[in-house]
Amino acid sequence: MRQERFEVFITADRNLQFQQHLPAAAVAVVVLRVGSTRVADTLPLMTQVRERIESFKRGTVTIVSGSE
């Protein structure tokens, strides 16, 4: 990811933060708390992600869920 200059990584993998050393990845990780990875489930959360994207910090994990 660093080579490709990604700044934010969006995933639904809730265990990623426990499996990887995220500060070394040099990206902000956004974990979507959804029932599945189907577009119908993840798309509603993209408004929140888009609104908050500038506040995500590299090397950190932010949880985004439908209840926010």
Secondary structure, DSSP 8 states (H G I E B T S, - for coil): -TTTT--EEEE--TTHHHHS-HHHHTSEEEEEE-S-SSHHHHGGGHHHHHHHGGG--TT-EEEEETT-
